[in-house]
Amino acid sequence: MKKIKIPAGEVVQDQRQKTGPCFQFKAITMSEYSKWYHPYAISEKYSERVAYYSMEFGVDHPLKIYSGGLGYLAGSHMRSAYELKQNLIGIGILWKFGYYDQVRNDDQSMRAQFQKKYYPFLEDTGIMVQVSIHGNLVWVKALVLKPEVFGTVPMYLLTTDIPENDYLSRTITHRLYDPEMPTRIAQSIVLGIGGAKVVETLGGAAIYHLNEAHALPLAFHLYDKYRDLHEVKKRLVFTTHTPEKAGNEEHGLDILEKMSFFGALSTAEACRITGTTGPVLNYTLAALRMSKKANGVSKLHGDVSRQMWSGYEGICEIKSITNAQNVNYWQNPDLRQALDAGDDEQLVQIKAEMKKPLFEVVADQTGKIFRTDVLTVVWARRFAAYKRADLLLHDLHRFFDLINKAGQPIQVIWAGKPYPFDFGAIDVFNRLVHLSYKLPNVAVLTGYEMSLSAKLKQGADIWLNTPRRPREASGTSGMTAAMNGAINLSIQDGWLPEFGRHAQNSFLLPIVDTALPDAQQDEQDYQNLMTILEQEIIPAYYQDRKKWVQVMKQSMTEVAGYFSSERMADEYYKLMYQEGKS
């Protein structure tokens, strides 16, 4: 099919309507969302136009365009921005196959299924733009998630899976975090440059916010537009989520040049403005050099990031804005009402009832019947090596003694998604499945999406968090668990040092020397973990209910204040978007 060239950023109306064997043409009414628009009066406190770019958003269960914590964080941000009536929009990608659907093989081991998704609640904005990928022009269509659907600011989701593109171009927006490097680079171009052109079509933004550096090509597009790095810095802010250099995405300049990563800029010019002197471009370092401000996602992570990048010239200030989650979305309102009323008996009764939906999932998937009066420990998050899902199993004999103690049993649930091509993490998941076969009080669940995540947090008594410190930048799952009466048992990493007070609102493992070999750190953390479980948590749950309820109440009360995403969304405006505005 011959394509008609139009100026980049111009609104194009898709006028084809399929009616039987042929196509007829029918004009489509322009969406009100084809220009910058919010269906509410913007708060004067938050009047600056902000476009927030994220590769994933965890907004609600039906919209599966997220993989884990980064998406959950971005989704809560979009909800709180809406509740505060901020002048902000989200820019993301409409993943045709999502991340993946986590299902089971015949032996109950995990299988990654890639299934097409359809979202009739999204509206076509009529906006189509073009981006250059590997020297070829690719069309990008923008659909909008309107605020009334899930209670978010307007969110523009980009897709290349449209008839105007060839097959290869259509696959760019198929899979979140595609395993093929050229596709991953193309996805960054679609989000960064395609997203920039969509925002320009809408009328432009004062601030462009990169939530992680995936959309880095946006910065090169802005430089091409203004031809002045100072002008780019006035408009660009950046949030980093990775606490170690090895985890920050980087690629060779040769492949980036071939893929048209730098847009209209030459590779030499891109290297000059990012201070790149070697053969590899580090996305995070480039973003730090092209932004006016950056932030880590907890106080500890901010400290780690400032230290990690301190030896590099030309980077911007790195602040700390601790991640948070949306209380209205995640917290059980009946539990909150009982807490506010000071009715401890009602609080305990509601918490027991909240376990039942989770235990129905356990019964359905595993055939095991869990009891609401038994201490329930949950480990649920993305499966990655540094998160140490199997730390609790360091000594199997001790684990079996723990879960089978007469009169004081515990139930343990694991859930979470490995990256679908991380076969080491998948092997850990499957070993847990096989271990659980003949244990009536141990379950490993699949289908880890937002709905199951909510059930796990509402059904847990103990929320177990075992990352190898300091590799967890924030880790927000413990926040939403605490909102629902689960008590954190955690390594002191990410957000926990700002919240946790041992035996008062959580249970915290002592900090081990991170200079030790990993095996020694694991051994020390394991011994500390088991000691706290055996000597503090289990006795409190079964023998000192007054103390248990007090810790639960203190946790719920304190987490809903500072760790609400309303505070976070407010801080982004004040500390990142507005501060230092010329």
Phi, psi and omega in degrees: 000132179283132182260142178264125181281138175226161178300138180300135178094349180287144179284129177241130178268127176282108190255008183272134174235125182277120180226092179076219189283349182226173179258135170248160181255133181217127179292135178256133180297133180296136178287145174296341179272013173278355171230165180301118188208138171230137182277031179210161177286126181289134176294137179298334180292338187228052190274341182296137176287124181232132173250121187253116185257126176215140179291338180215150177223126172258085186270310179200161187305319184294337184258094190268073179238039183219160175246327184184223190301321179301318179289319179299318178299313181295322179296316178296325177298316180295324178292314182289327175299322176293316182294329178272358180059049179276155181270062188231147173231156175259142176237118180217195182237138177272097184281115185299324181250010182063210175276295165181162175264126183269109182235186185242150167280179182299329181269013179076001173291166188280143173225136176270121180248132179253109187237136179299143179244146178230136185228084181296343181281353174277147182246136176288124180278345188084359182270127171226134178232168178242143173231155178263124178229120184055037178079000180252145179278130181236133178278141177234122178259142179250123171252158183240137167266110184285150185303326185288347183289306183235003181080047178234168166295164175303133180236124182259119184249128190260142177220144171254359183276070183225158186299336182293343183257156174286173187301313184298318179295325180294333183280351183303319183259030178277308189238127173296129182056055178305143183287343182274125184303313180301324179292319178300319179295318178298322178298321177296322178294316179299313182292314185285299183281316176300316178296323178297317181292326175295315179297320177297322177297323179290341181127359175091162179231155176278326183228137174246123185249118176269111174270096197072168191266013181303324184268026183309324179306338174306319182297320179291325176296317179295322179294320177298327181286318186257341180053033182206117183297327178298321179293324176295312183299328178299335189250348191246130171232160192216133174249123177259141183241001189248121186269015177211146186300322184297337182273355181272131186295137175208149181217159179293144180299328183295314180290325179294320178296315179299326183276358181068032183299328185269009178064233182277355182277150171284160178298321180298318180292320178298320178294322181296313185283341177260357181069025181277123182246342180261192183275002186233139175258122175268119185301313184296314181298319178298317179295321178296331181272347182249001181255156176280328179212153174223167177212147165274170191251016167198166180297317178297316180294324176298316177298314180298317181294317179298320178291320184296322185255008188295334183275005184255134182282151169080008181275156181278173175296138177249110179269182173236123170231109187289133177304161180204174180228158185280113184297317183299327181279316192269331189273137174292119186293328180292321178295318179296319180298319178295322177297312182296328180280351182069026182262090184296321180297316178294321179301312181295321180294316179295319179299320177297319179294327181293341178286334190298315178301323177294315183291336173293322175295317177303313180296319182294318184277328190238348183076014183257141181256110179267153183252141182286344181265007181256137178304123185245119180256129181237130168244113184212116179181184177300135176277112175218152188304317185289344179280345171054062179301330185260017180300325181296342184258018183304323176232103187296322180298317179292323177298315180297321176297321182298312187279350184242018182294127183298128178081345181221058182286164171228155174247137183237133179234130170249143173203159178144163182250125164284158168301135190296347178242015173265090189287337173294315179293322177296322178296320176299315179302313183290328176294324175295319177301311183295323177297325187281347187314308189254013179257112187291344182244024175230130182224144173238121187254146172253178180076039184285091175239185185297325180295312178294323178303317179295318179296321180296318181289325179284332183267349183279144165268319178239129176256108188269129183225116191231043179289159174276112184295142000256052188270354178263108184299316179220290181080086189268353184298326179294334177294309183289332173294315180297325177301336184250026172082007173274140180261132181285132167243108197213152161297147180275079182222164177062233184280341189300321179300336178278345187243314196287137170226114191303130178066010176246311175231003183188177173236123189242133176285140175302149181285129177260162181289114183286352176279348179291155172302151184306319182298322179288321175300315180300316181297315181294316179297321180297313181298318178296318179300311183292323178299316180294318178298311186287322189258342183238307189288306183298314177299321180295317183295319187263336187241343182224070185297329179299315178295317181302311182295325179295316178297318179298315180295318180297319178298311180299317183295315187282329183287327184285352178272276186292331187262024170273138182291350172297316175299316182297313181296325177293316181295324179299318178296312187287321187263336185245316187273321188258327185297132179077013182294129181271000000 
